[in-house]
Amino acid sequence: MINIPNSLTVHDLNQWLNSNHENPIIIDVRESLEIDKASLPFVDIYIPISKVSFEYVSSIISKHLNKKFVILCHRGIRSYNFAQWLIDNKLVKEVWNLEEGIDGWSIHIDSSIPRY
């Protein structure tokens, strides 16, 4: 069985965040210049994709054992790759990739989030 990240639409994430279920840990892997342009208020952790190393990421992830993680970026490509990296390195049990990323969130959920 091939282990790949779960897909999550922006609508599903919005519903999850507004439900009674325990919220996932949200990780944004965009670079700091992108975060300066647009950010989401509910992001828990910023890990710029350019700074990813096993030691750095595992030290952050280990503080959130047995949690569910949602990874996001601008449009969902880098976050998918990072989520797959987390799986390949056995750092997480459950991880979702936010399809369409922050751009999709701006289009479908909250138009006050700037698009770039």
C-alpha positions in Angstrom: 0.0 0.0 0.0 1.3 3.4 -1.0 1.0 6.0 1.8 0.2 9.4 0.5 -1.1 12.6 2.1 -4.9 12.9 2.4 -6.5 15.6 0.3 -8.5 18.4 2.0 -10.5 21.0 0.3 -10.7 24.6 1.7 -14.4 24.0 2.3 -13.7 20.8 4.3 -11.0 22.6 6.3 -13.4 25.5 7.1 -16.0 23.0 8.3 -13.4 21.1 10.4 -12.2 24.4 12.0 -15.8 25.3 12.8 -16.8 21.9 14.2 -16.6 20.4 17.6 -13.8 18.1 16.6 -10.2 18.8 17.8 -8.5 21.2 15.4 -5.6 19.9 13.4 -2.1 21.5 13.7 -1.9 23.8 10.7 1.6 24.2 9.1 2.2 26.8 6.4 5.3 26.0 4.3 5.4 29.2 2.3 8.4 31.5 2.4 8.4 34.6 4.7 7.9 37.0 1.8 4.7 35.2 0.9 3.5 35.2 4.4 4.1 39.0 4.5 1.7 39.3 1.5 -1.0 37.1 2.9 -1.5 34.9 5.9 -4.3 32.9 7.6 -5.1 33.7 11.3 -5.4 30.0 12.3 -1.9 28.8 11.2 -0.1 27.2 14.1 3.4 26.7 12.7 5.4 28.3 9.9 8.1 26.1 8.4 9.5 27.7 5.2 10.1 24.9 2.7 13.6 26.3 2.0 14.5 25.6 5.7 13.3 22.0 5.9 15.6 19.5 7.4 14.9 16.3 9.3 16.3 17.7 12.6 14.5 21.0 12.4 11.1 19.6 11.4 11.2 16.6 13.8 12.0 19.0 16.7 8.8 20.9 15.9 6.6 18.0 15.1 7.6 16.0 18.2 5.9 18.7 20.4 2.6 17.6 18.8 2.5 13.8 19.1 -0.7 12.1 18.0 -2.1 15.2 16.4 -3.5 15.6 13.0 -1.7 17.9 10.6 -2.8 20.1 7.7 -0.1 21.5 5.5 -0.7 24.5 3.2 1.2 26.7 0.8 0.2 29.0 -2.0 -1.6 26.5 -4.2 -1.1 23.1 -2.8 2.1 21.8 -4.6 4.8 22.5 -2.0 2.5 21.5 0.8 1.8 18.1 -0.9 5.5 17.5 -1.3 6.2 18.5 2.3 3.3 16.2 3.6 4.7 13.4 1.5 8.2 14.0 3.0 6.6 13.9 6.5 5.1 10.5 5.7 8.3 9.2 4.1 10.3 10.2 7.2 7.6 8.7 9.5 7.2 12.0 11.4 3.4 12.0 11.4 0.5 9.5 11.6 -2.1 11.7 9.9 -1.5 14.5 7.4 -3.7 16.4 5.0 -2.7 18.6 2.1 -4.8 21.7 1.6 -5.9 21.6 -2.0 -5.6 25.0 -3.7 -3.7 26.4 -0.6 -4.2 29.9 0.7 -5.1 31.0 -2.9 -8.1 28.7 -2.8 -9.0 29.9 0.7 -9.1 33.5 -0.6 -11.2 32.5 -3.6 -13.7 30.2 -1.9 -13.8 31.1 1.8 -12.4 34.6 2.8 -11.9 37.1 0.0 -10.3 39.5 2.5 -7.1 37.3 2.3 -5.0 39.0 -0.4 -4.3 36.9 -3.6 -0.9 37.0 -5.2 
